Amino acid sequence: MPQIIIRQQPGELITEFLSRNTYSHLVVLADENTAVQCYPLLEKNLPPHRVITVAAGEENKNLATCSTVWEQLTTLRLDRHSLLVIVGGGVLGDLGGFCAATYKRGIDFVLVPTTLLAQADASVGGKLGIDFMGFKNHIGVFCEPAATLISPAFLKTLPHRELRSGFAEVIKHCIISDGAMWDVLRKKKLEQQDWQTLLTHSVDFKRGVVATDPKEKGLRKILNFGHTVGHAVESYFLESGHRLFHGEAIAAGMIAEAGIACAKQLLKVSERDEIAAYIKSVYPKVMLPASQPLLELMTQDKKNKGNKILMALPDGIGKARWDVETTPEEIEAALDYYQECYT
């Protein structure tokens, strides 16, 4: 497993890593936001380097942006002994890691996640990729970074909506892994959370799952709770030009999929409603379309097998099952349950 370092001071992270590793060239990849807000917190701790800046946002997580990065790496004459330091959220980590893993068949890269979503989830596990033809993460690889360097200090640079988006993955980790931590989390508002404790919990949990199942053949699939419905919702809005943040879509997906788990008697009604009530207290309602467009998107979900829609669902609070076959009728009822929660 790659090294994961959590420190309050961002500069200490990169200094600690580089003290044990030597590279021929070092390039920082940032987006137009992190280049201004986050890169300066690391700059003075870096040896001589160059910076590549790309456009921010999910809509730019595509082959065109990859081409821009590959062209600049080539122009800078990076060899296979070079390091790419990726300073950004989950979108840039996915794209930048994919570029590094494929440039000259792979160079080392370090993730410096700057959003809560990336720190708690996206930067751990070695999943890299880009969106293609409207489908989330449709083209990608499994490749671990040389290290992941996490600092809660970056969270202070985030707008409220971005912080709230990342919180969805923290909620998910508690629901599927730790009933006691779920009880601690759900008794506090977003602004009251202890991020050092929650980040350590999320990273340790996901790291353990990934170590057991690195290529998502079994146990790792539980991390997809909320994501079958959530990714469909996210893809629908991305295509429509009215993009939701990832966590907003996943929050809606967790309410709907908790409804499915309850219908399958995996969750008690009280547990389903407890999940829905807390998520509703944090996230505004998503105006979902009719079920058919979402169902069509769900048929493209990477977890499916044949024509079966397979989900990861909580099995009580603190546990989960994967590859649970779910019917269109169950999904439609779950989408109705989501709507009812906000009436």
Steps between C-alpha positions, in 0.01 A plus 500: 500500500621854428603731777222721639616792716258723692644824640352836598774695315498440122866588453610227741327242283704556185825552693456167679432314175782655297752439780469128421461513120706645215371591152656638182222754442208627706183649353197628691157455343235741632171637376415867466366508859760293685783679321392817683365367831700183578825483305647801691475295823746249350714710267780594739547135604549378143833468316530664154190406300252603232124548532230384258159660549178365349136606510306393810177301512352160414414625152875515428577146618535377145744392229551857379642604838712184511647591163594843635678344798680236292615766253645716777673205669654415164605860433665513843688178406394304806660157510377190684688603816290815542231584756161662443360669813123538459354781712124491477174327570364169379452614141863608461624195693310267266617679186854579609560151633368354174737722302797398718411129486492507118781745418798292380309199645507658843688750714470550876236740624407637840148603591456811714120500537360843576127426538321299765368266232850421380655475846234266638444285194620574148873516577506155665475182296681552171196555277586744221309607194300745296142546382411390148182532292313632802591209728689558826851349522435295186866483391761428765750277675594375846832652605614602847681830564847503649337674798187686606567811708199627698467827691171618660637855456392490136136466609508864611537600134172333400164665435219360716346308209829325421552400863143370518551298183796313649312433820277253313786251471579537871134425579514198269807356669336520842172342385670199341778447753447641848170546681668671795670760278171552317337585832775752574479658154121528475474692828707788358440748223743525210678799651552322834678191372850398618670467161827352629310213665265445207777511239709250695194274534410519130856449379564204732171335403538544126867403510411174675232419245727577205784289645261205520355550153715732286325430166140515628414133453301473825518691829611829343163523328340604831661841446246555223205544738300794368694503174276299266217751532742784580719461192190480280370824651840665464537387137147618415565850630845513340344422162226759554754775566383549860776319686450376854798458729593134544405487868161658434417220259640232732297638792184459292620154399551393862146598596356313201719193552422496873139474385589198288693341789193544720273346237735201491491485883869581533421819691232559759251774418643701791855464358388602152322806637797589723729504195253702297433750777867581556584528131192718448623731780827558314407489130227683308261308279617399153225544242516156344375431147259223412638158588558373144803715413662406831427129449662515156812653653504235775514223239849633411625479859837324525378276786236333284525149362311418183163671514488500881525825697715420802526723805696529822253543786529541877422187699403674820699806608871419499502218242430460128441246225605520137364364171140529620280461192246779476199527269379809311184490710702513824703791364188692399354449849828620653497816288144561619618454860770761442241747375273427798782573745507861387123566501 
